[in-house]
């Protein structure tokens, strides 16, 4: 493969686990990809020393870079990371590495060899394996899938799994039109992709729930519903 890869880790107040998880991903990429890859730590408005730690990792590991945003927001962090990247293939994964990273080569091959525009991890299709998620979160996740599929009339099932890869040119076609700065960014990105006739391949993944997740479930649900209404109204 002669395409370069940039994997973004959006981080917010992750000083406790950042180094350990970064090294897991770094060593995996080093082992399986000979060259032309980089890991971008996208820090966004952390209140702890996440940024300082990220810069220390950047100075120590050559296949890494750091960008920082004063404003918190996963969507904003991803957008700024991709707009400043020179790689051919963009990717991102949640910094808790909940999705099994052993599937990375399959995702890359579906882009570089099968020519998909977007390849996304799914916890909601046949073949996926979800470990440790509570019944409450499982019901919420499946309910959200039904809701956004009905409202937006799209074909993908799992918009919010934090494990996605795409062609650079495909992302750049739509990213300026993606307005959300937070968690709804994933859904908006895929919605814009499908409406612009970009191909999306949904792949079943192994996913382990992170008990230390700092995501506020109620506010995320509210923001997602507001985002769905905005897209449905064409805004």
C-alpha positions in Angstrom: 0.0 0.0 0.0 1.4 3.4 -1.0 -1.2 5.6 0.8 -0.4 7.6 3.9 -2.6 7.3 7.0 -3.4 9.8 9.7 -5.3 8.4 12.8 -6.7 11.0 15.1 -7.3 10.5 18.8 -9.6 13.2 20.1 -8.8 13.7 23.8 -10.3 15.7 26.6 -8.9 15.5 30.2 -7.2 12.2 29.4 -3.9 12.7 31.3 -4.6 9.5 33.4 -4.7 7.1 30.4 -3.4 9.0 27.4 0.2 7.7 27.4 -0.8 4.0 27.9 -3.4 4.0 25.2 -1.3 6.0 22.8 1.5 3.5 23.1 -0.8 0.6 22.4 -1.9 2.2 19.2 1.6 3.4 18.3 3.2 0.0 18.7 0.5 -1.6 16.7 0.9 0.8 13.8 4.7 0.4 13.9 4.3 -3.4 13.7 1.8 -3.6 10.9 2.6 -0.5 8.7 6.1 0.1 7.6 5.9 3.8 6.8 3.6 6.8 5.9 1.5 6.8 9.0 1.0 9.2 11.9 -1.1 9.5 15.0 -2.6 12.9 15.7 -3.5 13.7 19.3 -6.3 16.2 19.0 -6.6 17.9 22.4 -9.7 20.0 22.9 -10.0 22.3 25.8 -8.7 20.0 28.5 -8.6 21.3 32.1 -5.8 19.0 33.2 -2.3 18.5 31.8 -3.4 16.4 28.8 -1.8 18.9 26.4 1.5 18.9 28.1 1.6 15.1 28.1 0.6 15.0 24.4 3.4 17.4 23.5 5.9 15.2 25.5 4.7 12.2 23.5 5.1 14.1 20.2 8.7 15.0 21.1 9.5 11.4 21.8 7.7 9.5 19.0 8.4 10.7 15.5 5.2 9.4 13.9 3.0 11.6 16.0 1.7 15.2 16.1 -0.4 17.3 18.4 -3.1 19.9 17.6 -4.9 21.8 20.3 -8.2 23.7 20.5 -9.1 26.1 23.3 -12.7 25.1 22.9 -13.9 21.6 23.9 -15.7 19.5 21.3 -15.0 16.2 19.6 -16.4 17.3 16.3 -14.3 20.5 16.3 -11.2 18.5 17.2 -11.7 16.1 14.4 -12.4 18.8 11.8 -9.3 20.8 12.7 -7.2 17.7 12.7 -8.3 16.6 9.3 -8.1 20.0 7.7 -4.5 20.2 8.8 -3.5 16.7 7.6 -1.6 15.8 4.5 -2.4 12.1 4.6 -4.3 10.2 1.9 -6.5 8.3 4.4 -8.1 9.9 7.4 -9.2 7.9 10.4 -10.1 8.4 14.0 -10.9 6.3 17.0 -12.0 7.1 20.5 -9.0 7.5 22.8 -10.3 4.7 25.1 -9.6 2.2 22.3 -12.9 0.6 23.0 -13.0 -0.8 19.4 -10.5 -3.7 18.8 -7.6 -2.1 16.8 -6.7 -5.4 15.2 -9.3 -4.6 12.5 -7.4 -1.5 11.3 -5.8 -3.3 8.3 -9.3 -4.5 7.1 -10.5 -0.9 7.2 -7.5 0.4 5.3 -7.9 -2.3 2.6 -11.5 -1.5 2.0 -10.4 2.1 1.2 -7.2 1.4 -0.7 -8.2 -1.8 -2.5 -12.0 -1.8 -2.6 -12.3 1.9 -3.1 -14.9 2.8 -0.5 -15.1 6.4 0.5 -16.0 5.8 4.2 -15.5 2.7 6.3 -17.2 2.7 9.7 -17.2 0.4 12.7 -20.6 -0.9 13.8 -21.8 -2.4 17.0 -25.3 -3.0 15.7 -25.0 -5.3 12.7 -24.5 -9.1 12.4 -21.0 -10.2 13.4 -20.3 -7.4 15.9 -19.5 -8.2 19.5 -20.3 -5.7 22.3 -18.8 -6.4 25.7 -19.7 -4.9 29.1 -22.3 -2.4 27.9 -25.3 -2.0 30.2 -28.8 -2.9 29.0 -29.8 0.8 29.4 -27.0 1.9 27.0 -27.8 -0.9 24.6 -31.4 0.1 24.4 -30.5 3.8 23.9 -28.0 3.0 21.2 -30.4 0.8 19.2 -33.3 3.3 19.7 -31.1 6.1 18.4 -30.3 4.0 15.4 -33.9 3.5 14.6 -34.7 7.2 15.2 -32.0 8.7 12.9 -32.6 6.1 10.2 -36.3 7.0 10.2 -35.8 10.8 10.3 -32.8 11.0 7.9 -33.7 8.1 5.6 -30.1 6.7 5.6 -28.8 3.2 5.2 -26.1 2.9 7.9 -27.0 1.6 11.4 -24.3 2.8 13.9 -23.5 6.4 13.5 -21.8 6.9 16.8 -19.2 4.1 17.0 -15.9 6.0 17.5 -14.0 4.1 14.8 -14.1 5.5 11.2 -11.7 5.8 8.2 -12.2 7.6 4.9 -10.5 8.9 1.8 -9.1 12.4 2.3 -10.8 13.7 -0.8 -14.1 12.3 0.3 -13.9 14.0 3.7 -12.9 17.3 2.2 -15.9 17.3 -0.1 -18.3 17.5 2.8 -16.5 18.6 6.0 -17.1 22.3 5.5 -20.8 21.6 5.5 -20.7 19.7 8.8 -21.7 22.2 11.5 -21.8 20.2 14.7 -18.8 20.6 17.0 -19.5 17.9 19.5 -20.7 14.2 19.5 -23.4 14.7 16.8 -20.6 15.3 14.3 -20.4 11.6 13.5 -24.0 11.4 12.5 -23.8 14.6 10.4 -20.6 13.5 8.7 -22.2 10.2 7.5 -25.5 11.8 6.6 -23.7 14.4 4.4 -21.6 11.5 2.9 -24.6 9.5 1.9 -26.5 12.4 0.6 -23.5 13.3 -1.6 -23.4 9.7 -3.0 -20.2 8.8 -1.2 -19.9 5.0 -0.5 -20.1 3.8 3.1 -19.0 0.4 4.2 -20.2 -0.7 7.7 -18.0 -3.3 9.3 -18.9 -5.3 12.5 -16.4 -4.7 15.3 -15.5 -6.0 18.7 -16.2 -3.2 21.2 -15.6 -3.1 24.9 -17.4 -0.6 27.1 -15.2 1.9 28.9 -16.5 2.2 32.5 -14.5 5.4 32.9 -16.2 7.2 30.1 -16.9 10.9 30.8 -19.7 11.3 28.2 -22.8 12.9 29.7 -25.5 10.7 28.4 -28.5 13.0 28.9 -26.9 16.0 27.2 -25.6 13.9 24.4 -29.1 12.5 23.7 -30.6 16.0 23.7 -27.9 17.4 21.4 -28.3 14.4 19.0 -32.1 15.0 18.8 -31.6 18.7 18.2 -29.1 17.8 15.5 -31.5 15.4 13.8 -34.2 18.0 13.6 -31.7 20.5 12.2 -30.7 18.1 9.4 -34.2 17.1 8.7 -35.1 20.8 8.2 -32.2 21.1 5.8 -30.1 23.4 8.0 
